[in-house]
């Protein structure tokens, strides 16, 4: 078998030094290879992780605002180094490496979603779990004029999951998948989604933080490749004026040191182990906070309220796509799906929150409720409601690190929830709301 050569800094002419902010947006610099050879010392603004989609800052978080917006040190994770084929050209090969941040005195800067996700994975590994996971993401591809959608990729003749809806776009989508593959993002399948211009890409199963890395690169790779063909892409959950609702499914399982599935128990009637039930219980127990992190925009809640296939109750079930937690039993494997996330979610926060909730369920030996109870709590109906649950969730606060939680709560409350509240008494509320949603989310997410 031919061994694939591991990429190094020397393989590239330019390197994107990137950190992912709390919205899943890459913040970074483009540097020549000679600079990128340094393992430490690249200065970077320490507020990079905590800006809003409109570059708002958490003005009420004094630990951040009173830090004088100083620089930290960007520390590259060389295992994340990958080529960006959509940015490369003959004579200039472009790579990207994901980083976390240290303060200048060497302390870990606590607001990196990726670094905090890695911390949760390590905590899980200390309990004897090896996580395998993947994500499925939906997006909308369109052309715009004067900032408004005027046409969709594939036209308006649309039927969900119908193969004929992809006629005419096969070459484009095949090119997207090939470019993603060259960037280390393995797409297993693609299909039409829930409306005109809507598509769904399912990623291959991988280990640890790589599932979130692939999801992040998918989101920004699709945008870059589609732009070369004249299309814009949005992962905004509900593009204004459409019937499209885009979600993200996080599918995962856990194995022990010898490869056995830790969620499977052949002696149980439904084949679910006690550990699987504990994990499910933890996710339900932290349902409100989990929803805030998995549905992080005001616009996300159009899906939870209006889309008939989206979760409505904080409950679980077997093979039920409308449950918050859906469980699949495939032979000797049990897979758990977090069905709450919207396409606008930050993959690292989805990974982090799902693991933290599961660990809490295991450590506290939580009792699993009955499947799909009609008297279960409703899923939060608004970002404001979900943030109330997150604010009091000590487990998720520890997982995010307190400073990132404070920044998330402040940005989401003051820069999103409050801005929309100000429009409540406007005569043209609907139009101003549409304009604000498009400004904050359509092209940025």
Kinemage of the C-alpha trace (Angstrom):
@kinemage 1
@onewidth
@group {chain A} dominant
@subgroup {mainchain}
@vectorlist {calphas} color= white
{ca unk a 1} P 0.000 0.000 0.000
{ca unk a 2} L 1.335 3.438 -0.951
{ca unk a 3} L 1.851 5.685 2.058
{ca unk a 4} L 0.514 9.220 1.823
{ca unk a 5} L 3.235 11.782 2.477
{ca unk a 6} L 2.483 13.903 5.530
{ca unk a 7} L 2.294 17.576 4.653
{ca unk a 8} L 4.747 20.029 6.167
{ca unk a 9} L 5.130 23.806 6.079
{ca unk a 10} L 7.767 23.333 3.361
{ca unk a 11} L 5.110 22.019 0.945
{ca unk a 12} L 3.481 25.444 0.687
{ca unk a 13} L 4.327 28.926 -0.469
{ca unk a 14} L 1.667 30.641 1.619
{ca unk a 15} L 0.008 29.515 4.841
{ca unk a 16} L -3.287 30.668 6.288
{ca unk a 17} L -2.806 30.895 10.057
{ca unk a 18} L -6.392 30.484 11.270
{ca unk a 19} L -8.325 30.486 14.507
{ca unk a 20} L -12.052 29.749 14.556
{ca unk a 21} L -14.207 32.232 16.442
{ca unk a 22} L -17.321 31.448 18.454
{ca unk a 23} L -19.496 31.809 15.332
{ca unk a 24} L -17.410 29.309 13.369
{ca unk a 25} L -15.892 32.096 11.273
{ca unk a 26} L -12.148 31.821 10.500
{ca unk a 27} L -10.029 34.697 11.769
{ca unk a 28} L -6.443 34.718 10.615
{ca unk a 29} L -3.486 35.884 8.604
{ca unk a 30} L -1.856 34.834 5.368
{ca unk a 31} L 1.896 34.480 5.815
{ca unk a 32} L 4.797 33.303 3.622
{ca unk a 33} L 6.452 29.986 4.318
{ca unk a 34} L 9.506 31.597 5.899
{ca unk a 35} L 7.331 33.172 8.581
{ca unk a 36} L 5.140 30.089 9.038
{ca unk a 37} L 8.201 27.985 9.920
{ca unk a 38} L 8.075 29.462 13.411
{ca unk a 39} L 6.227 27.199 15.833
{ca unk a 40} L 5.476 30.092 18.184
{ca unk a 41} L 5.656 33.857 18.134
{ca unk a 42} L 3.054 34.878 15.544
{ca unk a 43} L 1.256 37.768 17.161
{ca unk a 44} L -2.503 37.759 16.988
{ca unk a 45} L -5.235 39.868 18.592
{ca unk a 46} L -6.616 38.007 21.590
{ca unk a 47} L -10.162 39.155 20.796
{ca unk a 48} L -10.156 37.051 17.617
{ca unk a 49} L -12.371 34.324 19.085
{ca unk a 50} L -15.065 36.519 20.616
{ca unk a 51} L -16.388 38.846 17.920
{ca unk a 52} L -19.972 38.784 16.713
{ca unk a 53} L -20.906 38.084 13.098
{ca unk a 54} L -21.051 41.861 12.632
{ca unk a 55} L -17.642 42.187 14.409
{ca unk a 56} L -19.358 43.418 17.596
{ca unk a 57} L -17.373 42.959 20.791
{ca unk a 58} L -18.535 41.723 24.230
{ca unk a 59} L -18.458 45.199 25.781
{ca unk a 60} L -19.948 43.993 29.074
{ca unk a 61} L -17.216 41.406 29.668
{ca unk a 62} L -14.664 43.499 31.510
{ca unk a 63} L -11.938 40.835 31.515
{ca unk a 64} L -11.856 41.128 27.711
{ca unk a 65} L -12.573 44.813 27.142
{ca unk a 66} L -10.111 45.944 29.844
{ca unk a 67} L -7.338 43.755 28.456
{ca unk a 68} L -6.369 46.609 26.088
{ca unk a 69} L -6.935 44.269 23.120
{ca unk a 70} L -3.387 43.004 23.323
{ca unk a 71} L -1.778 40.267 21.279
{ca unk a 72} L -1.305 36.621 22.036
{ca unk a 73} L 0.827 33.915 20.436
{ca unk a 74} L -0.731 31.750 17.733
{ca unk a 75} L 0.218 28.083 18.222
{ca unk a 76} L -0.317 25.943 15.103
{ca unk a 77} L -1.635 22.388 15.315
{ca unk a 78} L 0.475 20.861 12.547
{ca unk a 79} L -1.791 17.799 12.427
{ca unk a 80} L -4.446 20.152 11.020
{ca unk a 81} L -2.245 21.348 8.139
{ca unk a 82} L -4.035 20.922 4.802
{ca unk a 83} L -3.910 22.339 1.302
{ca unk a 84} L -6.593 24.776 0.155
{ca unk a 85} L -6.814 23.775 -3.527
{ca unk a 86} L -9.382 26.491 -4.250
{ca unk a 87} L -6.828 29.124 -3.188
{ca unk a 88} L -3.758 27.535 -4.810
{ca unk a 89} L -2.540 28.220 -8.345
{ca unk a 90} L 0.525 27.273 -10.397
{ca unk a 91} L 3.572 28.655 -8.634
{ca unk a 92} L 1.738 29.382 -5.397
{ca unk a 93} L 0.529 26.516 -3.239
{ca unk a 94} L -1.632 27.613 -0.308
{ca unk a 95} L -2.038 25.662 2.922
{ca unk a 96} L -4.004 26.243 6.096
{ca unk a 97} L -3.189 25.377 9.685
{ca unk a 98} L -5.563 25.708 12.620
{ca unk a 99} L -4.221 27.311 15.774
{ca unk a 100} L -4.981 27.964 19.390
{ca unk a 101} L -3.754 30.915 21.381
{ca unk a 102} L -1.458 31.521 24.307
{ca unk a 103} L -1.152 34.721 26.251
{ca unk a 104} L 2.269 36.294 25.842
{ca unk a 105} L 3.275 34.944 29.272
{ca unk a 106} L 2.570 31.368 28.098
{ca unk a 107} L -0.839 30.839 29.714
{ca unk a 108} L -3.556 29.237 27.579
{ca unk a 109} L -6.007 31.818 26.266
{ca unk a 110} L -9.421 30.352 27.249
{ca unk a 111} L -11.762 31.571 24.493
{ca unk a 112} L -10.795 29.195 21.655
{ca unk a 113} L -13.757 26.930 20.722
{ca unk a 114} L -11.441 24.417 19.044
{ca unk a 115} L -9.041 24.236 21.961
{ca unk a 116} L -11.917 23.800 24.401
{ca unk a 117} L -13.382 21.041 22.207
{ca unk a 118} L -10.020 19.229 22.289
{ca unk a 119} L -10.048 19.544 26.077
{ca unk a 120} L -13.422 17.768 26.249
{ca unk a 121} L -12.205 15.003 23.951
{ca unk a 122} L -9.201 14.421 26.213
{ca unk a 123} L -11.500 14.322 29.231
{ca unk a 124} L -13.578 11.667 27.463
{ca unk a 125} L -10.468 9.649 26.630
{ca unk a 126} L -9.472 9.618 30.312
{ca unk a 127} L -12.794 7.857 30.945
{ca unk a 128} L -11.810 5.174 28.426
{ca unk a 129} L -13.847 6.426 25.458
{ca unk a 130} L -12.607 6.859 21.900
{ca unk a 131} L -15.065 9.064 20.004
{ca unk a 132} L -15.865 8.442 16.332
{ca unk a 133} L -18.179 10.927 14.671
{ca unk a 134} L -19.308 12.735 11.555
{ca unk a 135} L -21.530 15.635 10.559
{ca unk a 136} L -24.132 16.182 7.859
{ca unk a 137} L -24.642 19.794 6.833
{ca unk a 138} L -27.228 21.548 4.682
{ca unk a 139} L -26.711 24.795 2.792
{ca unk a 140} L -28.328 27.006 0.165
{ca unk a 141} L -26.600 28.027 -3.092
{ca unk a 142} L -27.960 31.058 -4.910
{ca unk a 143} L -27.253 34.108 -7.037
{ca unk a 144} L -28.008 37.559 -5.711
{ca unk a 145} L -28.539 41.072 -6.937
{ca unk a 146} L -28.444 44.135 -4.689
{ca unk a 147} L -28.046 41.820 -1.718
{ca unk a 148} L -31.209 39.800 -2.438
{ca unk a 149} L -31.585 36.236 -3.696
{ca unk a 150} L -32.710 36.223 -7.345
{ca unk a 151} L -32.123 32.584 -8.385
{ca unk a 152} L -31.061 29.227 -6.989
{ca unk a 153} L -28.558 26.595 -8.065
{ca unk a 154} L -30.573 23.978 -9.960
{ca unk a 155} L -33.570 26.296 -10.401
{ca unk a 156} L -36.928 26.143 -8.673
{ca unk a 157} L -38.024 22.675 -9.863
{ca unk a 158} L -37.289 21.056 -6.524
{ca unk a 159} L -38.272 17.928 -4.639
{ca unk a 160} L -36.561 16.904 -1.402
{ca unk a 161} L -34.019 14.059 -1.866
{ca unk a 162} L -35.094 13.698 -5.542
{ca unk a 163} L -32.134 12.836 -7.772
{ca unk a 164} L -33.566 14.687 -10.768
{ca unk a 165} L -33.217 17.942 -8.832
{ca unk a 166} L -29.459 17.564 -9.297
{ca unk a 167} L -29.630 17.240 -13.084
{ca unk a 168} L -27.383 19.874 -14.564
{ca unk a 169} L -25.375 20.480 -11.398
{ca unk a 170} L -23.583 17.131 -11.166
{ca unk a 171} L -20.305 18.446 -12.567
{ca unk a 172} L -20.329 21.439 -10.241
{ca unk a 173} L -21.098 19.365 -7.148
{ca unk a 174} L -18.562 16.707 -8.163
{ca unk a 175} L -15.963 19.471 -8.473
{ca unk a 176} L -16.884 20.788 -5.027
{ca unk a 177} L -16.487 17.325 -3.480
{ca unk a 178} L -13.137 16.776 -5.225
{ca unk a 179} L -11.772 20.118 -4.032
{ca unk a 180} L -12.908 19.267 -0.512
{ca unk a 181} L -11.229 15.844 -0.741
{ca unk a 182} L -7.924 17.474 -1.669
{ca unk a 183} L -8.318 19.616 1.473
{ca unk a 184} L -8.769 16.507 3.625
{ca unk a 185} L -12.568 16.734 3.791
{ca unk a 186} L -14.124 13.411 2.804
{ca unk a 187} L -17.694 13.731 1.521
{ca unk a 188} L -19.566 10.426 1.508
{ca unk a 189} L -22.730 11.615 -0.245
{ca unk a 190} L -24.641 14.657 -1.402
{ca unk a 191} L -28.275 15.158 -2.201
{ca unk a 192} L -30.880 17.863 -2.688
{ca unk a 193} L -32.204 19.360 0.528
{ca unk a 194} L -35.451 20.969 1.659
{ca unk a 195} L -35.984 23.638 -0.999
{ca unk a 196} L -34.676 25.293 -4.186
{ca unk a 197} L -30.897 25.619 -4.122
{ca unk a 198} L -30.727 23.504 -0.981
{ca unk a 199} L -28.155 20.720 -0.730
{ca unk a 200} L -26.899 18.326 1.914
{ca unk a 201} L -23.371 16.940 2.270
{ca unk a 202} L -22.586 14.011 4.559
{ca unk a 203} L -19.041 13.622 5.843
{ca unk a 204} L -17.123 10.424 6.527
{ca unk a 205} L -16.647 9.188 10.084
{ca unk a 206} L -13.401 10.253 11.738
{ca unk a 207} L -11.877 10.460 15.216
{ca unk a 208} L -11.556 13.197 17.818
{ca unk a 209} L -11.687 16.849 16.807
{ca unk a 210} L -11.236 16.000 13.115
{ca unk a 211} L -15.014 15.744 12.634
{ca unk a 212} L -15.368 19.419 13.552
{ca unk a 213} L -12.277 20.324 11.510
{ca unk a 214} L -13.812 18.691 8.436
{ca unk a 215} L -17.176 20.382 9.015
{ca unk a 216} L -15.515 23.790 9.370
{ca unk a 217} L -13.472 23.288 6.186
{ca unk a 218} L -16.541 22.016 4.348
{ca unk a 219} L -18.468 25.190 5.160
{ca unk a 220} L -15.779 27.542 3.992
{ca unk a 221} L -14.557 25.352 1.126
{ca unk a 222} L -18.045 25.126 -0.375
{ca unk a 223} L -18.345 28.916 -0.219
{ca unk a 224} L -14.987 29.409 -1.952
{ca unk a 225} L -15.508 26.851 -4.733
{ca unk a 226} L -19.081 27.919 -5.476
{ca unk a 227} L -17.992 31.571 -5.690
{ca unk a 228} L -15.738 30.697 -8.617
{ca unk a 229} L -18.853 29.516 -10.450
{ca unk a 230} L -20.858 32.643 -9.699
{ca unk a 231} L -22.878 31.266 -6.781
{ca unk a 232} L -23.035 32.401 -3.200
{ca unk a 233} L -23.544 29.886 -0.407
{ca unk a 234} L -25.170 30.455 2.949
{ca unk a 235} L -25.441 28.229 5.988
{ca unk a 236} L -28.030 30.643 7.396
{ca unk a 237} L -30.725 28.388 8.818
{ca unk a 238} L -33.731 30.046 7.180
{ca unk a 239} L -32.885 32.382 4.291
{ca unk a 240} L -35.500 35.144 4.348
{ca unk a 241} L -38.394 34.767 1.933
{ca unk a 242} L -37.794 31.030 1.360
{ca unk a 243} L -39.249 27.779 2.653
{ca unk a 244} L -35.744 26.426 3.275
{ca unk a 245} L -34.722 25.225 6.740
{ca unk a 246} L -31.135 23.996 6.964
{ca unk a 247} L -29.930 21.778 9.781
{ca unk a 248} L -26.814 19.933 10.869
{ca unk a 249} L -26.751 16.410 12.305
{ca unk a 250} L -23.904 15.353 14.606
{ca unk a 251} L -23.639 11.550 14.590
{ca unk a 252} L -21.295 9.773 16.981
{ca unk a 253} L -20.405 6.599 18.813
{ca unk a 254} L -17.718 5.519 21.284
{ca unk a 255} L -15.337 2.567 21.423
{ca unk a 256} L -13.168 1.104 24.149
{ca unk a 257} L -9.463 0.296 23.923
{ca unk a 258} L -10.087 -2.969 22.033
{ca unk a 259} L -12.597 -1.481 19.591
{ca unk a 260} L -15.848 -2.603 21.223
{ca unk a 261} L -18.838 -0.275 20.871
{ca unk a 262} L -19.485 1.151 24.340
{ca unk a 263} L -23.057 2.170 23.493
{ca unk a 264} L -24.080 -1.399 22.546
{ca unk a 265} L -25.402 -4.087 24.884
{ca unk a 266} L -26.564 -7.266 23.197
{ca unk a 267} L -28.466 -8.353 26.315
{ca unk a 268} L -30.720 -5.265 26.315
{ca unk a 269} L -34.008 -5.413 24.414
{ca unk a 270} L -33.181 -2.256 22.467
{ca unk a 271} L -29.407 -3.036 22.411
{ca unk a 272} L -28.535 0.174 24.291
{ca unk a 273} L -25.927 -0.017 27.040
{ca unk a 274} L -26.244 1.766 30.376
{ca unk a 275} L -23.519 4.164 29.209
{ca unk a 276} L -25.552 5.053 26.118
{ca unk a 277} L -28.612 5.732 28.295
{ca unk a 278} L -26.527 7.863 30.657
{ca unk a 279} L -25.171 9.876 27.713
{ca unk a 280} L -28.648 10.408 26.256
{ca unk a 281} L -29.899 11.511 29.672
{ca unk a 282} L -27.094 14.051 29.947
{ca unk a 283} L -27.990 15.561 26.580
{ca unk a 284} L -31.645 15.884 27.576
{ca unk a 285} L -30.748 17.287 30.996
{ca unk a 286} L -28.713 20.043 29.331
{ca unk a 287} L -31.236 20.531 26.508
{ca unk a 288} L -31.677 24.315 26.815
{ca unk a 289} L -27.975 25.140 27.033
{ca unk a 290} L -27.199 22.624 24.306
{ca unk a 291} L -29.771 24.325 22.071
{ca unk a 292} L -28.236 27.766 22.647
{ca unk a 293} L -24.849 26.509 21.460
{ca unk a 294} L -26.243 24.400 18.592
{ca unk a 295} L -28.728 27.045 17.383
{ca unk a 296} L -26.726 30.222 18.008
{ca unk a 297} L -28.628 32.819 15.930
{ca unk a 298} L -32.048 34.440 16.205
{ca unk a 299} L -32.812 33.068 12.745
{ca unk a 300} L -32.141 29.443 13.832
{ca unk a 301} L -35.425 29.275 15.731
{ca unk a 302} L -37.544 29.633 12.598
{ca unk a 303} L -36.487 26.044 11.933
{ca unk a 304} L -37.287 24.746 15.422
{ca unk a 305} L -40.691 26.478 15.421
{ca unk a 306} L -41.881 26.053 11.820
{ca unk a 307} L -40.063 23.130 10.181
{ca unk a 308} L -42.189 20.015 10.736
{ca unk a 309} L -39.174 17.672 10.696
{ca unk a 310} L -37.174 19.590 13.318
{ca unk a 311} L -37.123 18.643 17.020
{ca unk a 312} L -40.001 20.109 19.013
{ca unk a 313} L -39.629 18.259 22.323
{ca unk a 314} L -36.526 17.619 24.445
{ca unk a 315} L -36.762 13.874 24.081
{ca unk a 316} L -35.102 10.854 22.472
{ca unk a 317} L -36.206 7.942 20.330
{ca unk a 318} L -35.065 5.125 18.089
{ca unk a 319} L -35.039 5.958 14.359
{ca unk a 320} L -37.071 9.128 14.794
{ca unk a 321} L -35.684 12.156 12.941
{ca unk a 322} L -37.953 14.558 14.819
{ca unk a 323} L -36.384 13.687 18.192
{ca unk a 324} L -33.662 15.917 19.667
{ca unk a 325} L -31.631 12.765 20.267
{ca unk a 326} L -32.079 10.039 17.671
{ca unk a 327} L -30.531 6.593 18.215
{ca unk a 328} L -29.625 4.129 15.472
{ca unk a 329} L -28.784 0.470 16.101
{ca unk a 330} L -26.774 -0.993 13.212
{ca unk a 331} L -25.644 -4.549 13.891
{ca unk a 332} L -23.328 -4.436 16.891
{ca unk a 333} L -22.971 -0.667 16.701
{ca unk a 334} L -25.107 1.984 18.357
{ca unk a 335} L -24.938 5.535 17.012
{ca unk a 336} L -26.392 8.591 18.709
{ca unk a 337} L -27.448 11.626 16.694
{ca unk a 338} L -27.707 15.160 18.026
{ca unk a 339} L -30.491 16.517 15.779
{ca unk a 340} L -30.710 19.936 17.443
{ca unk a 341} L -27.989 21.846 15.548
{ca unk a 342} L -28.779 24.244 12.762
{ca unk a 343} L -26.509 24.682 9.758
{ca unk a 344} L -25.431 28.012 11.282
{ca unk a 345} L -23.855 26.259 14.270
{ca unk a 346} L -20.154 26.265 15.063
{ca unk a 347} L -19.030 22.596 14.665
{ca unk a 348} L -16.593 22.909 17.577
{ca unk a 349} L -19.290 24.119 19.960
{ca unk a 350} L -21.614 21.309 18.809
{ca unk a 351} L -18.866 18.744 19.488
{ca unk a 352} L -17.867 20.336 22.800
{ca unk a 353} L -21.398 20.675 24.186
{ca unk a 354} L -22.505 17.180 23.129
{ca unk a 355} L -19.503 15.569 24.819
{ca unk a 356} L -19.779 17.676 27.980
{ca unk a 357} L -23.469 16.809 28.373
{ca unk a 358} L -22.767 13.126 27.748
{ca unk a 359} L -19.917 13.006 30.263
{ca unk a 360} L -22.152 14.631 32.876
{ca unk a 361} L -24.813 11.992 32.287
{ca unk a 362} L -22.239 9.216 32.702
{ca unk a 363} L -20.532 10.654 35.787
{ca unk a 364} L -23.857 11.248 37.542
{ca unk a 365} L -25.340 7.935 36.329
{ca unk a 366} L -28.446 9.780 35.120
{ca unk a 367} L -31.615 7.769 34.632
{ca unk a 368} L -32.803 7.727 31.045
{ca unk a 369} L -36.449 8.802 30.545
{ca unk a 370} L -38.864 6.843 28.383
{ca unk a 371} L -38.623 7.247 24.618
{ca unk a 372} L -40.409 10.153 22.902
{ca unk a 373} L -42.609 11.292 25.785
{ca unk a 374} L -45.442 13.606 24.752
{ca unk a 375} L -45.171 15.400 28.112
{ca unk a 376} L -41.472 16.209 27.641
{ca unk a 377} L -40.311 19.808 27.819
{ca unk a 378} L -40.570 21.858 24.644
{ca unk a 379} L -37.330 22.749 22.923
{ca unk a 380} L -36.525 26.462 23.350
{ca unk a 381} L -38.558 28.576 20.943
{ca unk a 382} L -36.145 31.509 20.753
{ca unk a 383} L -32.486 32.328 21.220
{ca unk a 384} L -33.399 34.451 24.228
{ca unk a 385} L -35.094 31.474 25.902
{ca unk a 386} L -32.179 29.159 25.131
{ca unk a 387} L -29.640 31.650 26.517
{ca unk a 388} L -31.482 31.658 29.864
{ca unk a 389} L -30.838 27.917 30.115
{ca unk a 390} L -27.203 28.249 29.059
{ca unk a 391} L -26.537 31.022 31.573
{ca unk a 392} L -27.301 28.719 34.514
{ca unk a 393} L -25.676 25.566 33.091
{ca unk a 394} L -22.536 25.017 35.176
{ca unk a 395} L -21.443 21.939 33.203
{ca unk a 396} L -21.457 23.781 29.887
{ca unk a 397} L -19.824 26.790 31.545
{ca unk a 398} L -16.916 24.587 32.599
{ca unk a 399} L -16.729 23.034 29.119
{ca unk a 400} L -16.644 26.409 27.363
{ca unk a 401} L -14.443 27.985 30.018
{ca unk a 402} L -16.153 30.795 31.884
{ca unk a 403} L -14.695 33.628 29.799
{ca unk a 404} L -15.910 32.212 26.473
{ca unk a 405} L -19.355 31.640 27.979
{ca unk a 406} L -19.501 35.251 29.185
{ca unk a 407} L -18.490 36.512 25.743
{ca unk a 408} L -21.005 34.242 23.981
{ca unk a 409} L -23.862 35.316 26.253
{ca unk a 410} L -22.993 39.000 25.930
{ca unk a 411} L -22.619 39.024 22.141
{ca unk a 412} L -25.737 36.952 21.536
{ca unk a 413} L -27.827 39.027 23.943
{ca unk a 414} L -26.690 42.558 23.133
{ca unk a 415} L -25.704 42.242 19.464
{ca unk a 416} L -28.503 39.931 18.321
{ca unk a 417} L -31.449 39.450 20.695
{ca unk a 418} L -31.630 43.106 21.774
{ca unk a 419} L -31.201 44.415 18.224
{ca unk a 420} L -34.209 42.406 17.088
{ca unk a 421} L -36.217 43.481 20.128
{ca unk a 422} L -35.680 47.108 19.147
{ca unk a 423} L -37.631 46.424 15.951
{ca unk a 424} L -40.749 45.162 17.762
{ca unk a 425} L -42.491 48.559 17.676
{ca unk a 426} L -41.415 49.529 14.146
{ca unk a 427} L -44.143 50.169 11.604
{ca unk a 428} L -42.193 48.152 9.040
{ca unk a 429} L -41.053 45.496 11.527
{ca unk a 430} L -41.106 42.612 9.018
{ca unk a 431} L -38.941 44.379 6.464
{ca unk a 432} L -36.452 45.694 9.039
{ca unk a 433} L -36.231 42.252 10.634
{ca unk a 434} L -35.514 40.717 7.237
{ca unk a 435} L -32.827 43.301 6.553
{ca unk a 436} L -31.156 42.737 9.926
{ca unk a 437} L -31.209 38.942 9.540
{ca unk a 438} L -29.685 39.180 6.076
{ca unk a 439} L -27.061 41.653 7.306
{ca unk a 440} L -26.027 39.475 10.252
{ca unk a 441} L -26.326 36.015 8.747
{ca unk a 442} L -26.883 35.585 4.990
{ca unk a 443} L -23.355 36.153 3.674
{ca unk a 444} L -21.416 35.868 6.929
{ca unk a 445} L -22.461 32.363 8.036
